[in-house]
Amino acid sequence: MLVKVGVVGYGVIGLRLAEGVALQKDMELVGVADVGPTLSVRALAERGMPYDFYLAVPENRAAVEAVGVKVSGTLEDLVEKCDVILDATSAGVGQKNKAIYAQYGKKAIFQGGESTDVADVFFHGYANYEKGLGKQFLKLTSCNTTGLIRAVDCVDRAVGVDNVMITIIRRVADPGDYHRGLTNALKVDKVPSHQASDLMLIMPHIKATGVLVHTPVTHGHIISTNIKPKKPVTREEVIEMFNEHPRIRVVRIKDGFQGNAAMFRYARDLGNPRGDMYEIAVFEETVAIFEGHIIFAFNVPQEAVVIPETMDGVRAVMEMQTDRLEAVGETNKYLNLR
Ligand SMILES: NC(=O)c1ccc[n+]([C@@H]2O[C@H](COP(=O)([O-])OP(=O)(O)OC[C@H]3O[C@@H](n4cnc5c(N)ncnc54)[C@H](O)[C@@H]3O)[C@@H](O)[C@H]2O)c1
């Protein structure tokens, strides 16, 4: 029996989750829900309605139908038909929607913008898969935290990690986010950034801190990382660990991968829809051992990076696999990750 999944909130993350679910051969995408004729919802109509659409605000039915979108029912209708809901609504809305999911006794997975207490477990497919098994509500880590934990967990499982310090250069908006303004400034947050605090919630055996700088770009974050390992390790061993991780790419500056824009362009050249990239990319020439610490910098494609770990979340709550590596392996297979 296929696990029935619905996506609520068809924006930057929701439309990518829908595509991610459609690619999982052991899941069925029942449909997607949103509040009105947003650009992504209009595009659904122009694409010939690849997914059924459910309307969360029934008063907007005429406006939605006016742009050619067929309405298959209400949000509640969608929830009723699903085993698991992937809530990718605007931050804070998921907390309110949770009452509906609870009322129908359904499982739900929330995204990083919700407060952590929305869920039973704060989840990452590689770092704490087992904790999500059979639970009703999970919350995914944010885009930067997802990428950061992938890299730190990779090193941690190989040699153990004592502490980690990061500097995040954070893209300030997604492409098309006019509401964030036209800016030309950097903005610094207080330490520790939420990503460092979140890493400690998921991996409590590691101490973490770090700085975050918002930058006026839209294609990808860059995280500079300093890890104190428990055992000595060579630069080559670190590169090998990253190379073996299906959700981490190792790229070379000398090959032209000079930064976030090169990664975005390469994803487009690969023909990936919208220029999406599920993998984080470690820049090989930034990997070094300094006074026993591992340092490296990597790119986080913020719009697509959380999709694989969310699919892992479905596997955990539905207990489709009880073994972590088997679960992430199935997700990777369907998303075509090495
Ligand atoms: N954009 C990113 O780079 C990114 C990365 C990782 C995680 N996230 C997280 O993912 C979540 C979604 O972010 P996003 O960037 O996709 O936002 P978005 O604004 O692009 O999409 C949110 C969608 O939810 C819809 N929505 C609002 N209220 C709703 C309701 N009651 N019912 C149904 N739909 C509703 C909106 O109309 C919109 O289409 C947030 O928690 C965010 O923090 C975002």
The ligand as an SDF file (V2000), in Angstrom:
LIG
                    3D

 44 48  0  0  0  0  0  0  0  0999 V2000
   12.3640   29.3840    1.4530 N   0  0  0  0  0  0  0  0  0  0  0  0
   13.3460   28.6890    1.9750 C   0  0  0  0  0  0  0  0  0  0  0  0
   14.4880   28.8100    1.5480 O   0  0  0  0  0  0  0  0  0  0  0  0
   13.0740   27.7260    3.0960 C   0  0  0  0  0  0  0  0  0  0  0  0
   14.0340   26.7390    3.3450 C   0  0  0  0  0  0  0  0  0  0  0  0
   13.7710   25.7860    4.3550 C   0  0  0  0  0  0  0  0  0  0  0  0
   12.6200   25.8620    5.1200 C   0  0  0  0  0  0  0  0  0  0  0  0
   11.7160   26.8650    4.8720 N   0  0  0  0  0  0  0  0  0  0  0  0
   10.4960   26.8800    5.7030 C   0  0  0  0  0  0  0  0  0  0  0  0
    9.4420   26.3110    4.9200 O   0  0  0  0  0  0  0  0  0  0  0  0
    8.1920   26.9070    5.3000 C   0  0  0  0  0  0  0  0  0  0  0  0
    7.5520   27.5270    4.0620 C   0  0  0  0  0  0  0  0  0  0  0  0
    8.4110   28.5340    3.5540 O   0  0  0  0  0  0  0  0  0  0  0  0
    8.3600   29.0090    2.0310 P   0  0  0  0  0  0  0  0  0  0  0  0
    9.6300   29.7410    1.7790 O   0  0  0  0  0  0  0  0  0  0  0  0
    7.9960   27.8650    1.1730 O   0  0  0  0  0  0  0  0  0  0  0  0
    7.1770   30.0760    2.1040 O   0  0  0  0  0  0  0  0  0  0  0  0
    6.2730   30.6020    0.8840 P   0  0  0  0  0  0  0  0  0  0  0  0
    5.7430   31.9180    1.3340 O   0  0  0  0  0  0  0  0  0  0  0  0
    7.0070   30.5090   -0.4090 O   0  0  0  0  0  0  0  0  0  0  0  0
    5.0730   29.5190    0.8320 O   0  0  0  0  0  0  0  0  0  0  0  0
    4.1270   29.4110    1.8400 C   0  0  0  0  0  0  0  0  0  0  0  0
    2.8030   29.0790    1.1780 C   0  0  0  0  0  0  0  0  0  0  0  0
    1.8410   28.7600    2.1840 O   0  0  0  0  0  0  0  0  0  0  0  0
    0.6130   29.3250    1.7880 C   0  0  0  0  0  0  0  0  0  0  0  0
   -0.2720   29.4390    2.9380 N   0  0  0  0  0  0  0  0  0  0  0  0
   -0.3240   30.4100    3.8890 C   0  0  0  0  0  0  0  0  0  0  0  0
   -1.2950   30.1360    4.7780 N   0  0  0  0  0  0  0  0  0  0  0  0
   -1.8770   28.9780    4.4020 C   0  0  0  0  0  0  0  0  0  0  0  0
   -2.9460   28.1920    4.9010 C   0  0  0  0  0  0  0  0  0  0  0  0
   -3.6150   28.5340    6.0190 N   0  0  0  0  0  0  0  0  0  0  0  0
   -3.2810   27.0460    4.2550 N   0  0  0  0  0  0  0  0  0  0  0  0
   -2.6290   26.6760    3.1260 C   0  0  0  0  0  0  0  0  0  0  0  0
   -1.6110   27.3950    2.5960 N   0  0  0  0  0  0  0  0  0  0  0  0
   -1.2410   28.5290    3.2170 C   0  0  0  0  0  0  0  0  0  0  0  0
    0.9940   30.6660    1.1540 C   0  0  0  0  0  0  0  0  0  0  0  0
   -0.0290   31.1730    0.3090 O   0  0  0  0  0  0  0  0  0  0  0  0
    2.2510   30.2640    0.3700 C   0  0  0  0  0  0  0  0  0  0  0  0
    1.9740   29.8450   -0.9450 O   0  0  0  0  0  0  0  0  0  0  0  0
    8.5240   27.9130    6.4080 C   0  0  0  0  0  0  0  0  0  0  0  0
    8.3860   27.2540    7.6440 O   0  0  0  0  0  0  0  0  0  0  0  0
    9.9750   28.2340    6.1510 C   0  0  0  0  0  0  0  0  0  0  0  0
   10.6440   28.7120    7.2860 O   0  0  0  0  0  0  0  0  0  0  0  0
   11.9070   27.7940    3.8570 C   0  0  0  0  0  0  0  0  0  0  0  0
  1  2  1  0
  2  3  2  0
  2  4  1  0
  4  5  1  0
  4 44  2  0
  5  6  2  0
  6  7  1  0
  7  8  2  0
  8  9  1  0
  8 44  1  0
  9 10  1  0
  9 42  1  0
 10 11  1  0
 11 12  1  0
 11 40  1  0
 12 13  1  0
 13 14  1  0
 14 15  2  0
 14 16  1  0
 14 17  1  0
 17 18  1  0
 18 19  2  0
 18 20  1  0
 18 21  1  0
 21 22  1  0
 22 23  1  0
 23 24  1  0
 23 38  1  0
 24 25  1  0
 25 26  1  0
 25 36  1  0
 26 27  1  0
 26 35  1  0
 27 28  2  0
 28 29  1  0
 29 30  1  0
 29 35  2  0
 30 31  1  0
 30 32  2  0
 32 33  1  0
 33 34  2  0
 34 35  1  0
 36 37  1  0
 36 38  1  0
 38 39  1  0
 40 41  1  0
 40 42  1  0
 42 43  1  0
M  CHG  2   8   1  16  -1
M  END
$$$$
